[in-house]
């Protein structure tokens, strides 16, 4: 028993002393910051608003779930392809940035209802009910499509040089070819260093590859600027706020059917990810409780329905003020598992800290100036990781890849999603409609899965009865 009591760590309902609480909170902010900001940079959303929305959504999630689930809400890469495609579409070409964001916001708000409905279904019918509609054969390939449809964007950004809103290139015309080559070097430095940090660094530093990798990329860009005169850093727009503190730019959603069709279905891809996280968290927390000699049973896995409802409300809160859609993050759980700090008060402090940082203008401006090539190097890794997560989902559920039914569902989702992106620019013409490729693939996969499972329940019941006899 004495050995158990020597275990250091904080359970969800435990609160560290204030100095430790603030340090642990800052660590969570650092872990969540890079990916959350990267989504804002990639989609074109306001960085300060995205950071603020992440903190506010986390705070709402923690309160709505009764402070029983220690998770942090960060901007989700799963939505990036849909948001980028929507905001870059010809239909919105005449709109300003804030109007484009406002239109995307409506789709983000509506996507929150998908998670809420899923959560209500789980609370009413049990955890396994959601898998009847969204098995791994549907969610896995959808996640792969989300990542792979962004592959071209990643490579384009990796080789790009900065062009401002007036179309002015940041380097002399005679240096464009050389600048593009330098951009490749910067993106490769970012990509390779990020991978090395994530694979070989352990402990606290092992949770910071999305900071350390871009730092190496920016350092490479700075060296290139000193030695060649080629400047890959972005120039702050004319009229940028120079005050030390300034409130984020908040915008209200503009109801648009196109945004609903483009963004809302993406929520189904985040449900299995969120589900896996809650199960992992349950194991980690109860393991720490046993080691500390705490006899309390933390039934976090039983709160799956509440977790999904909290996720959905997080999307609604973020979407209402101008932030991207989000989800709980694996980086957040890994940081807690390594430090053994699962304290909800720590996460509440982290969410408040994020909202304060969002009002610190010099930090926001410094992030804005990051070279596009650095972001491109990061995107190659992150977008590929999204696709790899789709494979992991199917492996985790032991999907039978020799089943004709499974192959049919997976194959059609993949071709519709990826083919729609590279064959039609992301929107598939269908009976006068422009159907976003990811949404179209998701809807087709769900319908196909339901059709192919007609009568399957009776067949399984008969097999069970035959086994009994």
C-alpha positions as CSV (number, residue, x, y, z in Angstrom):
1,X,0.0,0.0,0.0
2,X,2.9,2.3,0.8
3,X,4.3,1.9,-2.7
4,X,0.9,2.7,-4.2
5,X,0.7,6.0,-2.2
6,X,4.1,7.0,-3.6
7,X,2.7,7.2,-7.1
8,X,2.6,10.8,-8.3
9,X,-0.3,12.0,-10.4
10,X,-3.6,13.8,-10.4
11,X,-7.0,12.1,-11.1
12,X,-9.8,14.1,-12.8
13,X,-11.3,15.3,-9.6
14,X,-8.0,16.3,-8.0
15,X,-6.5,19.7,-8.1
16,X,-2.7,20.5,-7.9
17,X,-1.3,23.4,-6.0
18,X,-1.7,26.7,-7.9
19,X,2.0,27.0,-9.2
20,X,1.9,23.4,-10.4
21,X,-1.6,23.8,-11.8
22,X,-0.5,26.8,-13.9
23,X,2.6,24.9,-15.2
24,X,0.6,21.9,-16.1
25,X,-2.0,24.1,-17.9
26,X,0.7,25.9,-19.9
27,X,2.1,22.5,-21.0
28,X,-1.4,21.5,-22.3
29,X,-1.6,24.8,-24.2
30,X,1.8,24.2,-25.7
31,X,0.9,20.7,-26.8
32,X,-2.5,21.8,-28.3
33,X,-1.3,25.1,-29.8
34,X,0.5,24.1,-33.0
35,X,-2.2,21.9,-34.6
36,X,-4.9,24.3,-33.6
37,X,-3.1,27.2,-35.1
38,X,-2.1,25.2,-38.2
39,X,-5.8,24.6,-39.0
40,X,-6.5,28.3,-38.8
41,X,-3.6,29.1,-41.2
42,X,-4.5,26.4,-43.7
43,X,-8.2,27.3,-43.8
44,X,-7.8,31.0,-43.7
45,X,-9.7,31.5,-40.4
46,X,-8.5,34.2,-38.0
47,X,-5.7,32.8,-35.8
48,X,-6.7,34.7,-32.7
49,X,-10.4,33.7,-33.0
50,X,-9.4,30.1,-33.6
51,X,-7.3,30.0,-30.4
52,X,-10.0,31.8,-28.4
53,X,-12.7,29.4,-29.8
54,X,-10.6,26.4,-28.8
55,X,-10.3,27.6,-25.2
56,X,-14.0,28.5,-25.0
57,X,-15.2,25.3,-26.5
58,X,-12.9,23.3,-24.1
59,X,-14.4,25.2,-21.1
60,X,-18.0,24.5,-22.3
61,X,-17.1,20.8,-22.9
62,X,-15.7,20.4,-19.4
63,X,-18.7,22.1,-17.8
64,X,-21.4,20.3,-19.9
65,X,-19.8,16.9,-19.1
66,X,-19.9,17.6,-15.4
67,X,-16.1,18.0,-15.1
68,X,-15.9,14.2,-15.4
69,X,-14.0,13.9,-18.7
70,X,-10.6,15.5,-18.9
71,X,-10.2,16.3,-22.6
72,X,-9.1,19.4,-24.5
73,X,-11.0,20.6,-27.6
74,X,-8.7,21.5,-30.5
75,X,-9.3,22.4,-34.2
76,X,-9.8,19.3,-36.3
77,X,-7.9,18.5,-39.5
78,X,-10.7,16.3,-40.6
79,X,-12.7,19.3,-41.6
80,X,-9.9,21.1,-43.4
81,X,-10.6,19.7,-46.9
82,X,-14.3,20.6,-46.8
83,X,-13.7,24.1,-45.4
84,X,-10.9,24.9,-47.9
85,X,-12.9,23.6,-50.8
86,X,-16.0,25.6,-49.7
87,X,-14.1,28.9,-49.1
88,X,-12.2,28.5,-52.4
89,X,-15.2,27.6,-54.5
90,X,-16.3,29.8,-57.4
91,X,-19.6,30.4,-55.7
92,X,-17.8,32.4,-53.0
93,X,-15.2,34.0,-55.2
94,X,-16.8,37.5,-54.9
95,X,-17.1,37.3,-51.1
96,X,-14.6,38.8,-48.6
97,X,-12.8,36.7,-46.0
98,X,-15.1,37.4,-43.1
99,X,-18.2,36.6,-45.3
100,X,-16.5,33.3,-46.4
101,X,-15.8,32.4,-42.8
102,X,-19.4,33.3,-41.8
103,X,-20.7,30.9,-44.5
104,X,-18.4,28.1,-43.4
105,X,-19.4,28.8,-39.7
106,X,-23.0,27.7,-40.5
107,X,-21.8,24.3,-41.7
108,X,-19.6,23.9,-38.6
109,X,-22.5,24.8,-36.3
110,X,-24.8,22.3,-38.1
111,X,-22.0,19.6,-37.9
112,X,-22.2,19.8,-34.2
113,X,-25.7,18.3,-34.3
114,X,-24.3,15.1,-35.9
115,X,-22.2,14.5,-32.8
116,X,-25.0,15.4,-30.5
117,X,-27.4,13.0,-32.2
118,X,-24.8,10.3,-32.1
119,X,-24.4,10.9,-28.4
120,X,-28.1,10.8,-27.7
121,X,-28.3,7.5,-29.6
122,X,-25.5,6.0,-27.5
123,X,-27.1,7.2,-24.3
124,X,-30.4,5.6,-25.4
125,X,-29.3,2.4,-27.0
126,X,-25.8,1.7,-25.8
127,X,-22.3,2.2,-27.1
128,X,-22.5,-0.5,-29.8
129,X,-25.5,1.2,-31.5
130,X,-23.4,3.8,-33.3
131,X,-21.3,1.1,-35.1
132,X,-24.4,-0.2,-36.9
133,X,-24.6,2.9,-38.9
134,X,-20.9,3.9,-38.9
135,X,-18.8,0.7,-38.8
136,X,-15.1,0.8,-39.5
137,X,-15.7,0.0,-43.1
138,X,-17.3,3.4,-43.5
139,X,-15.4,5.6,-41.0
140,X,-12.0,4.2,-41.9
141,X,-12.0,5.0,-45.7
142,X,-13.7,8.3,-45.0
143,X,-10.8,9.3,-42.8
144,X,-8.4,8.1,-45.5
145,X,-10.3,10.2,-48.1
146,X,-10.1,13.3,-45.9
147,X,-6.4,13.0,-45.7
148,X,-5.6,12.1,-49.3
149,X,-7.8,14.7,-50.9
150,X,-5.5,17.3,-49.2
151,X,-2.3,15.8,-50.6
152,X,-2.1,18.3,-53.5
153,X,-2.6,21.2,-51.2
154,X,0.3,20.0,-49.0
155,X,2.7,19.8,-51.9
156,X,1.7,23.1,-53.4
157,X,2.2,24.8,-50.1
158,X,5.5,23.1,-49.6
159,X,6.9,24.7,-52.8
160,X,5.2,28.0,-52.6
161,X,6.6,31.5,-52.0
162,X,4.6,34.3,-50.4
163,X,2.2,36.3,-52.5
164,X,0.2,39.0,-50.7
165,X,-3.5,39.9,-51.2
166,X,-2.5,42.3,-54.1
167,X,-0.7,39.5,-55.9
168,X,2.7,40.9,-55.2
169,X,5.4,38.3,-54.9
170,X,7.8,38.6,-52.0
171,X,10.9,38.0,-54.2
172,X,12.3,39.5,-57.4
173,X,10.9,38.0,-60.6
174,X,14.4,36.7,-61.5
175,X,14.6,34.8,-58.2
176,X,11.2,33.0,-58.5
177,X,12.7,29.6,-59.6
178,X,15.4,29.8,-57.0
179,X,12.9,30.8,-54.3
180,X,10.7,27.8,-55.1
181,X,13.7,25.6,-54.7
182,X,14.5,27.2,-51.3
183,X,10.9,26.7,-50.3
184,X,11.3,23.0,-51.0
185,X,14.4,22.9,-48.7
186,X,12.5,24.7,-45.9
187,X,9.5,22.3,-46.2
188,X,11.7,19.3,-46.2
189,X,13.6,20.5,-43.1
190,X,10.3,21.0,-41.4
191,X,8.9,17.7,-42.5
192,X,12.0,15.6,-41.6
193,X,12.7,17.3,-38.3
194,X,9.0,17.0,-37.2
195,X,9.1,13.3,-38.0
196,X,12.4,12.8,-36.1
197,X,11.2,14.7,-33.1
198,X,8.0,12.7,-32.9
199,X,9.7,9.4,-33.3
200,X,12.9,9.8,-31.2
201,X,12.1,12.4,-28.6
202,X,10.6,11.1,-25.4
203,X,8.8,12.7,-22.4
204,X,7.8,16.3,-22.6
205,X,9.9,17.1,-25.7
206,X,8.3,14.1,-27.4
207,X,4.9,16.0,-27.2
208,X,6.3,19.0,-29.0
209,X,7.2,17.9,-32.5
210,X,4.6,20.3,-34.0
211,X,6.4,23.1,-32.4
212,X,10.0,22.0,-32.7
213,X,9.6,20.9,-36.4
214,X,8.3,24.3,-37.6
215,X,10.9,26.1,-35.5
216,X,13.6,24.2,-37.5
217,X,11.8,25.2,-40.7
218,X,11.7,28.8,-39.7
219,X,15.4,28.7,-38.8
220,X,16.2,27.3,-42.2
221,X,14.1,30.1,-43.8
222,X,16.0,32.6,-41.8
223,X,19.4,31.2,-42.8
224,X,18.3,31.3,-46.5
225,X,17.2,34.9,-46.1
226,X,20.6,35.8,-44.6
227,X,22.7,33.9,-47.2
228,X,20.7,34.4,-50.4
229,X,18.4,37.4,-49.8
230,X,15.3,35.3,-50.6
231,X,12.7,36.1,-48.0
232,X,10.1,33.3,-47.5
233,X,8.4,34.9,-44.5
234,X,5.0,36.4,-44.9
235,X,4.7,40.2,-44.7
236,X,1.9,41.4,-42.4
237,X,-0.9,43.0,-44.3
238,X,-1.2,46.8,-44.4
239,X,-3.4,48.0,-41.5
240,X,-2.5,45.0,-39.2
241,X,-3.3,45.8,-35.6
242,X,-0.1,46.8,-33.8
243,X,-1.6,47.1,-30.3
244,X,-0.2,44.7,-27.8
245,X,-3.7,43.5,-26.8
246,X,-6.6,43.3,-29.1
247,X,-9.8,41.2,-29.0
248,X,-10.3,38.4,-31.6
249,X,-12.4,39.1,-34.7
250,X,-15.8,37.5,-34.1
251,X,-18.2,36.8,-36.9
252,X,-21.7,35.4,-37.0
253,X,-22.8,32.4,-39.1
254,X,-24.6,33.0,-42.4
255,X,-27.2,30.2,-43.2
256,X,-26.2,28.6,-46.5
257,X,-27.2,25.2,-47.8
258,X,-23.9,24.7,-49.5
259,X,-22.0,24.9,-46.2
260,X,-24.3,22.3,-44.6
261,X,-23.8,19.8,-47.5
262,X,-20.0,20.4,-47.6
263,X,-19.1,20.4,-43.9
264,X,-21.9,18.7,-41.9
265,X,-21.2,15.1,-43.0
266,X,-17.5,15.3,-42.0
267,X,-18.6,15.0,-38.4
268,X,-19.1,11.3,-38.8
269,X,-15.4,10.8,-39.3
270,X,-14.6,12.3,-35.9
271,X,-17.0,10.1,-34.0
272,X,-14.8,6.9,-34.0
273,X,-11.7,9.0,-33.2
274,X,-13.5,10.6,-30.2
275,X,-14.8,7.2,-29.2
276,X,-11.3,5.7,-29.2
277,X,-10.0,8.5,-27.1
278,X,-12.6,8.1,-24.4
279,X,-11.7,4.4,-24.1
280,X,-8.0,5.1,-23.9
281,X,-8.7,7.7,-21.2
282,X,-10.7,5.3,-19.2
283,X,-7.8,2.8,-19.1
284,X,-5.2,5.5,-18.2
285,X,-7.2,7.1,-15.4
286,X,-8.3,3.8,-13.7
287,X,-4.7,2.5,-13.9
288,X,-3.5,5.7,-12.1
289,X,-6.3,5.3,-9.5
290,X,-5.2,1.7,-8.7
291,X,-1.5,2.7,-8.4
292,X,-2.5,5.5,-6.0
293,X,-4.5,3.1,-3.9
294,X,-7.7,5.0,-4.8
295,X,-10.7,2.6,-4.6
296,X,-12.9,4.9,-6.7
297,X,-13.9,3.6,-10.1
298,X,-13.8,6.2,-12.8
299,X,-16.3,5.0,-15.4
300,X,-15.2,7.3,-18.1
301,X,-16.0,4.8,-21.0
302,X,-19.6,4.8,-19.9
303,X,-19.7,8.5,-20.6
304,X,-19.2,8.0,-24.3
305,X,-22.7,9.5,-25.1
306,X,-22.0,12.5,-23.0
307,X,-18.6,12.9,-24.6
308,X,-20.1,13.0,-28.1
309,X,-22.7,15.5,-27.0
310,X,-19.9,17.7,-25.5
311,X,-18.0,17.4,-28.8
312,X,-21.0,18.6,-30.7
313,X,-21.7,21.5,-28.4
314,X,-18.0,22.4,-28.8
315,X,-18.4,22.6,-32.5
316,X,-21.5,24.8,-32.1
317,X,-19.8,27.1,-29.7
318,X,-16.7,27.4,-31.9
319,X,-18.8,27.9,-35.0
320,X,-20.9,30.6,-33.5
321,X,-18.0,32.9,-32.8
322,X,-15.9,32.2,-36.0
323,X,-13.7,29.2,-35.1
324,X,-13.1,26.0,-37.1
325,X,-14.8,22.7,-36.1
326,X,-12.8,20.6,-33.7
327,X,-12.5,17.4,-31.6
328,X,-10.5,16.1,-28.6
329,X,-6.9,15.4,-29.4
330,X,-4.6,12.4,-29.1
331,X,-1.8,14.9,-28.2
332,X,-3.8,16.0,-25.2
333,X,-4.3,12.4,-24.0
334,X,-0.6,11.5,-24.6
335,X,0.5,14.5,-22.5
336,X,-1.7,13.5,-19.7
337,X,-0.6,9.8,-19.8
338,X,3.0,10.8,-19.7
339,X,2.7,13.3,-16.9
340,X,-0.1,11.4,-15.1
341,X,-2.0,14.7,-14.8
342,X,-5.6,14.1,-15.6
343,X,-6.9,16.9,-13.5
344,X,-10.0,18.7,-14.9
345,X,-9.0,21.9,-13.0
346,X,-5.7,21.9,-15.0
347,X,-7.7,21.8,-18.3
348,X,-10.0,24.5,-17.1
349,X,-7.0,26.7,-16.5
350,X,-5.5,25.7,-19.9
351,X,-8.7,26.8,-21.6
352,X,-8.7,30.2,-19.9
353,X,-5.0,30.6,-20.7
354,X,-5.7,30.0,-24.4
355,X,-8.4,32.7,-24.5
356,X,-6.0,35.1,-22.9
357,X,-3.2,34.3,-25.4
358,X,-5.7,34.9,-28.2
359,X,-5.7,38.6,-27.2
360,X,-1.9,38.9,-27.3
361,X,-1.4,40.5,-30.7
362,X,2.4,40.2,-31.1
363,X,2.2,36.4,-30.7
364,X,-0.6,36.2,-33.2
365,X,1.3,38.3,-35.7
366,X,4.4,36.2,-35.2
367,X,2.5,33.1,-36.1
368,X,1.0,34.7,-39.2
369,X,4.5,35.4,-40.6
370,X,5.4,31.7,-40.7
371,X,6.5,30.8,-44.3
372,X,3.9,28.9,-46.2
373,X,6.7,26.3,-47.0
374,X,6.9,25.5,-43.3
375,X,3.2,24.9,-43.1
376,X,3.4,22.8,-46.3
377,X,6.1,20.6,-44.7
378,X,3.8,20.2,-41.7
379,X,0.8,19.4,-43.9
380,X,2.6,16.5,-45.6
381,X,2.9,14.8,-42.3
382,X,-0.4,15.8,-40.8
383,X,-2.6,15.1,-43.8
384,X,-0.9,11.7,-44.3
385,X,-1.5,11.0,-40.6
386,X,-5.2,11.5,-41.1
387,X,-5.2,9.0,-43.9
388,X,-3.2,6.6,-41.8
389,X,-5.7,7.0,-39.0
390,X,-8.3,5.5,-41.3
391,X,-6.2,2.4,-41.7
392,X,-5.7,2.2,-37.9
393,X,-9.5,2.4,-37.4
394,X,-10.1,-0.7,-39.6
395,X,-7.2,-2.5,-38.0
396,X,-8.4,-1.8,-34.5
397,X,-11.9,-3.2,-35.4
398,X,-10.3,-6.2,-37.2
399,X,-12.1,-5.4,-40.5
400,X,-12.3,-8.5,-42.7
401,X,-10.6,-7.3,-45.9
402,X,-11.6,-10.5,-47.7
403,X,-15.3,-9.8,-47.3
404,X,-17.0,-8.9,-50.6
405,X,-19.3,-6.5,-48.7
406,X,-16.5,-4.7,-46.9
407,X,-14.4,-4.4,-50.1
408,X,-17.4,-2.9,-52.0
409,X,-18.0,-0.3,-49.3
410,X,-14.4,0.7,-48.9
411,X,-13.6,0.7,-52.6
412,X,-16.5,2.9,-53.6
413,X,-15.9,5.4,-50.8
414,X,-12.2,5.7,-51.7
415,X,-12.8,6.2,-55.5
416,X,-15.8,8.6,-55.1
417,X,-13.9,10.7,-52.5
418,X,-10.4,10.8,-54.1
419,X,-11.7,10.7,-57.7
420,X,-14.0,13.6,-57.0
421,X,-11.2,15.7,-55.7
422,X,-8.7,15.2,-58.5
423,X,-11.3,14.6,-61.3
424,X,-13.7,17.4,-60.6
425,X,-11.8,19.8,-58.3
426,X,-13.6,18.6,-55.2
427,X,-17.3,19.0,-56.3
428,X,-18.9,16.2,-58.3
429,X,-21.6,17.4,-60.8
430,X,-24.7,15.3,-60.1
431,X,-28.2,16.1,-61.6
432,X,-27.5,19.8,-61.5
433,X,-25.9,19.7,-58.0
434,X,-22.3,20.2,-57.0
435,X,-21.8,17.5,-54.4
436,X,-18.6,17.8,-52.3
437,X,-16.5,14.7,-52.9
438,X,-16.0,13.8,-49.2
439,X,-19.6,14.4,-48.3
440,X,-20.7,12.4,-51.4
441,X,-18.4,9.5,-50.5
442,X,-19.6,9.5,-46.9
443,X,-23.3,9.5,-47.8
444,X,-22.9,6.8,-50.4
445,X,-20.9,4.6,-48.0
446,X,-23.5,4.9,-45.2
447,X,-26.3,4.0,-47.6
448,X,-24.4,1.1,-49.2
449,X,-23.6,-0.3,-45.7
450,X,-27.2,-0.1,-44.6
451,X,-28.4,-1.8,-47.9
452,X,-25.8,-4.6,-47.7
453,X,-26.8,-5.3,-44.1
454,X,-30.5,-5.9,-44.8
455,X,-31.3,-9.3,-43.5
456,X,-27.8,-9.6,-41.9
457,X,-29.3,-9.4,-38.4
458,X,-31.5,-12.5,-38.9
459,X,-28.6,-14.4,-40.4
460,X,-26.4,-13.6,-37.4
461,X,-29.2,-14.7,-35.0
462,X,-29.7,-17.9,-36.8
463,X,-25.9,-18.6,-36.7
464,X,-25.9,-18.0,-33.0
465,X,-28.8,-20.4,-32.5
466,X,-27.1,-23.0,-34.6
467,X,-24.0,-22.7,-32.5
468,X,-26.0,-23.2,-29.3
469,X,-27.6,-26.4,-30.6
